[in-house]
């Protein structure tokens, strides 16, 4: 129970409203647009290639998953583009696709019931790099007045709200690689508990730049399989050697279920649970027993009112780093027990790379699409499974299936964890 003024509120007495996904939008290394990305995903295509964004010849890791077909003029006037960092452009584009697909119409009467909640891990780091050089070479007077609005992590939420006219809750979460999932979870709760009726939510990131690649390389976090880029992201494989830095955005429109049904909206999935925990252990490494992630999955199951045996599919965090994949496997076994061997699990990062703060947004979209289409995306490049990673990771080929309940995991630096649970909407 919690106190509010002179009143006591028993949280168990609060009736959660049901929340569904009515629109999705993707800008990814596999393609701009949901259909293009989804088709590449189920075909097991890789979006990883040599870095073209800058000269990476002096970097230890010279490969990345860049967005290759983005046409910003589709969403922005040319004069706007110089004032928007790429992560904001991706976020607005993905949100626009999701919003139009949802078919929801904002009016003066409902604008303050529509929220925007996004996640981003690092913000406009390429802009910081650029204008640090400008400052050093030409002095402070040559810094653009748009420098600060280009770099701060809440700009996706701000620009999306202006783009669609949403006047409800407006938040941005910066929780490293769990940011996108935390954003979706918070949007779910805002609707479930009545703070708004509709929300645009997800994650975005674009930091394929010398400073980020060099920084992650110095941590020994990135794959250096530079001669075989398409094979470099290999979650759960014995020969994995690090993650692939990626960029893009994944956005969803969440809506109170009765509103969506009355409108006749297409419903991709229902969100039923959200968990968030801290490892309280290390700035970058999970505990060997995966207990923080395990507690997070358990919290999400409890929030959804489900038992471990109810889950059919997990979109794993699956970064392709030696420690994460092993510890996530341990965490799944801890939570699911004997049922762990019956789960279908995949890491879509094997194809998209790791979008950092945007990963949870794109993977929430993938989870909804998996339930909607009844197809499990594969974990590609899983040729020799690590003996410590001995679950069913749907290796190399997509699988037709009919999962009823799916989970999406995200774990971030600082020991922050986020888990979303969705179910097929019938």
C-alpha positions in Angstrom: 0.0 0.0 0.0 1.1 3.6 -0.6 -0.1 6.8 0.9 -1.4 9.9 -1.0 -2.3 12.7 1.3 -4.8 11.3 3.9 -5.7 8.4 1.7 -4.3 4.9 1.3 -4.2 3.2 -2.1 -3.8 -0.5 -2.4 -2.1 -1.1 -5.7 -3.8 -4.5 -6.0 -7.1 -2.6 -6.2 -6.1 -0.6 -9.3 -7.6 -2.1 -12.4 -5.1 -2.0 -15.3 -6.5 -1.1 -18.7 -5.5 -3.4 -21.5 -2.9 -2.0 -23.9 -2.4 -3.0 -27.6 0.0 -2.2 -30.4 -1.8 -0.5 -33.3 1.2 0.8 -35.4 4.9 0.0 -35.9 7.7 1.8 -37.8 11.3 0.8 -38.5 14.4 2.4 -39.8 17.1 -0.3 -39.6 20.3 -1.5 -41.2 18.0 -4.1 -43.0 16.0 -1.3 -44.6 13.8 1.7 -44.1 10.2 0.6 -43.6 8.7 -2.2 -41.6 8.0 -4.6 -44.5 11.5 -4.3 -45.9 13.1 -4.9 -42.6 10.8 -7.8 -41.6 11.3 -9.6 -44.9 15.1 -9.3 -44.6 14.9 -10.4 -41.0 13.0 -13.6 -41.7 15.2 -14.4 -44.6 18.2 -14.2 -42.3 20.0 -11.4 -44.0 22.8 -9.4 -42.3 22.9 -5.6 -42.2 26.6 -5.6 -41.2 29.3 -4.2 -43.5 32.4 -2.2 -43.6 32.0 1.3 -42.0 31.4 4.0 -44.6 30.4 6.8 -42.3 34.0 7.7 -41.6 37.6 6.5 -42.3 37.9 3.6 -39.9 41.2 2.3 -41.1 42.9 3.1 -37.7 40.1 1.5 -35.7 40.3 -2.0 -34.2 36.7 -2.6 -35.3 36.1 -1.5 -38.8 32.6 -2.9 -39.3 29.1 -1.7 -38.3 25.4 -2.0 -39.1 24.7 1.3 -40.9 21.3 2.4 -42.2 21.9 2.4 -46.0 18.7 3.5 -47.7 17.4 6.4 -45.5 16.0 9.3 -47.5 15.5 12.2 -45.0 13.8 14.4 -47.6 10.8 12.1 -47.3 10.1 13.5 -43.8 12.0 16.8 -43.6 12.6 19.9 -45.6 16.3 20.3 -46.5 16.7 23.4 -44.4 15.6 21.4 -41.3 18.2 18.7 -41.8 21.2 20.7 -40.7 19.5 21.3 -37.4 18.7 17.6 -36.6 21.1 14.9 -35.6 20.6 11.6 -37.4 19.2 9.8 -34.4 16.3 12.4 -34.3 15.7 12.0 -38.0 15.5 8.2 -37.6 13.1 8.5 -34.7 10.7 10.9 -36.4 10.7 8.8 -39.5 9.9 5.6 -37.7 7.3 7.3 -35.5 5.6 8.8 -38.6 5.3 5.4 -40.2 3.9 3.9 -37.0 1.5 6.8 -36.5 0.1 6.7 -40.0 -0.3 3.0 -39.8 -2.2 3.3 -36.6 -4.8 5.5 -38.2 -5.4 7.4 -34.9 -6.5 11.1 -35.4 -5.5 13.7 -32.9 -8.1 16.5 -32.2 -8.3 19.4 -29.8 -10.3 17.1 -27.6 -7.9 14.3 -27.3 -4.4 15.8 -27.9 -3.6 15.9 -24.2 -4.4 12.2 -23.9 -1.6 11.2 -26.4 1.9 10.8 -25.0 5.4 10.3 -26.5 8.0 8.3 -24.6 11.3 7.4 -26.2 14.6 5.9 -25.3 18.1 6.8 -26.4 21.4 5.8 -24.9 24.0 8.4 -26.1 22.2 11.2 -28.0 24.0 13.3 -30.6 27.5 12.1 -30.1 28.5 12.7 -33.8 27.4 16.3 -33.4 29.5 16.7 -30.3 32.5 15.3 -32.2 31.9 17.7 -35.1 31.5 20.9 -33.0 34.3 20.0 -30.7 36.6 20.2 -33.7 34.9 23.5 -34.8 35.4 25.0 -31.4 39.1 23.9 -31.3 39.8 25.2 -34.8 37.6 28.3 -35.0 36.5 29.2 -31.5 33.1 29.3 -29.7 31.5 31.9 -32.0 31.4 29.3 -34.8 29.3 26.8 -32.8 25.8 26.6 -34.3 22.9 27.8 -32.1 21.3 24.4 -32.8 24.2 22.5 -31.2 22.4 21.8 -27.9 19.0 20.9 -29.5 20.8 18.5 -31.8 22.5 16.5 -29.1 20.2 16.2 -26.1 18.6 12.7 -25.8 15.0 14.0 -25.4 14.9 15.5 -28.9 13.2 12.5 -30.4 10.3 12.8 -28.0 10.1 16.5 -28.6 10.1 16.4 -32.3 7.7 13.4 -32.5 5.2 15.3 -30.3 5.4 18.3 -32.6 5.2 16.1 -35.7 1.9 14.4 -34.6 0.5 17.0 -32.3 0.7 15.0 -29.1 0.2 17.1 -25.9 0.2 14.4 -23.2 3.1 13.0 -21.2 6.5 13.6 -23.0 9.5 11.7 -21.7 12.9 10.4 -22.8 14.7 7.7 -20.9 18.5 7.3 -21.1 19.3 3.9 -19.6 22.0 2.6 -22.0 21.0 -0.5 -23.9 17.8 -0.9 -22.0 16.4 2.5 -22.9 14.1 1.5 -25.7 12.5 -1.3 -23.7 12.2 1.0 -20.7 10.4 3.5 -22.9 7.9 1.0 -24.2 7.3 -0.3 -20.7 6.7 3.2 -19.3 4.3 4.0 -22.2 2.5 0.7 -21.5 2.1 1.7 -17.8 1.0 5.3 -18.6 -1.9 3.9 -20.7 -2.6 1.0 -18.3 -3.0 3.3 -15.4 -4.9 6.0 -17.2 -2.3 8.8 -17.6 -2.9 8.8 -21.3 -4.9 6.7 -23.9 -2.4 6.5 -26.7 1.4 6.8 -26.8 4.2 6.8 -29.5 7.1 4.9 -28.0 10.3 3.1 -28.8 14.0 3.9 -29.2 16.5 5.5 -31.5 20.3 5.7 -31.8 23.0 6.8 -34.2 26.6 6.9 -32.9 28.6 5.2 -35.6 31.4 7.7 -35.3 35.1 7.6 -34.4 34.7 8.4 -30.7 32.0 5.7 -30.1 33.7 3.0 -32.1 37.0 3.8 -30.5 35.5 3.9 -27.0 33.7 0.6 -27.3 36.8 -1.0 -28.9 38.9 0.1 -26.0 36.5 -1.8 -23.7 37.0 -4.9 -26.0 33.2 -4.9 -26.5 33.2 -4.9 -30.4 33.8 -7.7 -32.8 37.0 -7.4 -34.8 36.0 -9.9 -37.4 36.6 -7.2 -40.0 37.2 -9.5 -42.9 33.8 -11.2 -42.6 31.3 -8.5 -41.6 28.1 -10.5 -42.3 29.4 -13.3 -40.0 30.6 -11.1 -37.2 27.5 -10.9 -35.1 27.0 -14.4 -33.9 25.1 -14.5 -30.6 25.5 -17.8 -28.6 28.1 -19.1 -30.9 31.3 -20.5 -29.6 33.4 -18.1 -31.8 31.6 -14.8 -30.9 34.0 -12.0 -30.1 31.9 -8.9 -29.5 28.9 -6.9 -30.6 28.4 -4.9 -33.8 27.6 -1.2 -33.3 24.4 -0.3 -35.2 22.0 2.6 -35.7 18.3 3.2 -36.5 15.0 3.4 -34.7 12.0 1.3 -33.9 8.7 3.0 -32.9 5.3 1.7 -31.8 1.9 3.2 -31.3 0.3 1.8 -28.1 -3.4 2.3 -27.4 -6.0 1.4 -24.8 -7.6 -1.7 -26.2 -11.3 -0.6 -26.2 -10.4 2.5 -28.1 -8.5 0.5 -30.7 -11.3 -2.0 -31.1 -13.9 0.7 -31.6 -11.8 2.3 -34.3 -11.4 -1.0 -36.0 -7.6 -0.6 -35.8 -5.2 -3.4 -36.8 -3.9 -4.9 -33.6 -0.4 -6.5 -33.8 -0.2 -7.7 -30.2 -1.2 -6.9 -26.6 1.4 -5.8 -24.1 0.7 -7.5 -20.8 3.8 -7.0 -18.5 6.9 -5.0 -17.8 9.8 -5.5 -15.5 12.8 -3.3 -14.6 15.6 -4.1 -12.2 19.2 -3.3 -11.3 22.1 -5.7 -11.0 23.8 -3.4 -8.5 27.0 -5.2 -9.5 29.2 -3.7 -12.2 29.3 -0.8 -14.6 29.4 -3.0 -17.7 29.3 -6.7 -16.8 26.3 -8.8 -15.7 26.8 -11.1 -12.7 27.8 -14.6 -13.7 24.5 -16.0 -12.4 22.4 -13.5 -14.3 20.4 -12.8 -11.3 19.5 -9.2 -12.2 18.1 -10.3 -15.5 16.3 -13.2 -13.9 14.6 -11.0 -11.4 13.5 -8.7 -14.2 12.0 -11.5 -16.2 10.2 -12.7 -13.1 8.9 -9.2 -12.4 7.5 -8.9 -15.9 5.8 -12.3 -15.6 4.2 -11.3 -12.3 3.0 -8.0 -13.8 1.5 -9.9 -16.7 -0.2 -12.4 -14.4 1.6 -15.3 -16.1 3.6 -18.4 -15.2 6.9 -19.2 -16.8 5.3 -22.1 -18.7 3.0 -19.6 -20.5 5.9 -18.1 -22.5 6.6 -19.5 -25.9 9.2 -17.2 -27.4 12.0 -14.8 -26.2 13.6 -12.1 -28.3 16.9 -12.3 -26.4 19.2 -9.4 -25.6 21.8 -11.7 -27.3 24.6 -9.2 -28.0 27.2 -11.6 -29.3 29.6 -10.9 -26.4 31.0 -13.8 -24.5 29.7 -12.7 -21.1 26.2 -11.5 -22.0 25.1 -14.5 -23.9 26.3 -16.9 -21.3 24.7 -15.0 -18.4 21.4 -14.4 -20.2 21.2 -18.2 -20.8 21.8 -18.8 -17.1 19.1 -16.2 -16.3 16.6 -17.8 -18.6 17.2 -21.3 -17.1 16.8 -19.8 -13.6 13.4 -18.3 -14.4 12.0 -21.0 -16.6 13.5 -24.2 -15.2 12.6 -27.3 -17.2 10.4 -25.1 -19.6 13.6 -23.3 -20.8 14.3 -26.2 -23.1 10.9 -25.7 -24.7 11.3 -22.0 -25.4 12.1 -20.7 -28.9 14.7 -18.0 -28.5 16.4 -15.7 -31.0 18.7 -12.8 -31.1 17.8 -10.5 -34.0 21.0 -8.6 -33.2 22.7 -11.3 -35.3 21.2 -9.5 -38.3 20.7 -5.9 -37.2 23.7 -5.4 -34.9 23.3 -3.7 -31.6 21.4 -0.4 -31.7 22.3 0.5 -28.1 19.5 2.7 -26.7 17.4 2.0 -29.8 17.7 -1.8 -29.5 14.7 -2.2 -27.2 12.4 -0.2 -29.6 13.3 -2.2 -32.7 13.1 -5.5 -30.8 9.7 -4.6 -29.3 8.5 -4.1 -32.9 10.1 -7.5 -33.9 8.3 -9.2 -31.0 5.0 -7.8 -32.0 5.5 -8.8 -35.6 6.6 -12.3 -34.5 3.2 -12.8 -32.7 1.2 -11.2 -35.5 2.8 -13.2 -38.4 3.5 -16.4 -36.5 7.1 -16.5 -37.7 10.1 -16.8 -35.4 13.2 -14.8 -36.7 16.4 -16.8 -36.7 19.7 -16.3 -34.9 22.1 -16.3 -37.8 25.8 -17.3 -37.7 25.0 -19.8 -35.0 27.3 -22.5 -36.4 29.0 -24.0 -33.3 26.9 -23.3 -30.2 28.8 -22.4 -27.1 28.4 -25.4 -24.7 27.3 -22.9 -22.1 24.5 -21.7 -24.4 22.5 -24.8 -24.9 18.9 -23.7 -25.5 16.9 -23.5 -28.7 18.1 -20.2 -30.3 16.3 -20.9 -33.7 19.7 -21.2 -35.5 20.1 -19.8 -39.0 16.6 -20.2 -40.4 13.3 -18.6 -39.5 10.7 -20.9 -38.2 6.9 -20.9 -38.7 5.3 -21.1 -35.3 2.3 -19.7 -33.4 3.7 -18.3 -30.2 0.9 -17.1 -27.9 3.1 -15.2 -25.5 6.5 -13.6 -26.1 9.1 -11.8 -24.1 11.7 -9.2 -25.1 14.9 -8.7 -23.0 17.2 -5.7 -22.8 20.1 -5.3 -20.4 22.3 -2.2 -20.2 25.5 -0.8 -18.9 25.2 0.3 -15.3 23.4 -3.0 -14.6 20.0 -1.8 -15.7 17.5 -4.3 -17.0 14.2 -4.1 -18.9 11.7 -6.9 -20.0 8.5 -6.6 -22.0 5.9 -9.3 -22.3 3.4 -9.4 -25.2 0.7 -11.8 -26.2 -1.0 -12.6 -29.5 -4.2 -10.7 -29.8 -7.2 -12.9 -30.9 
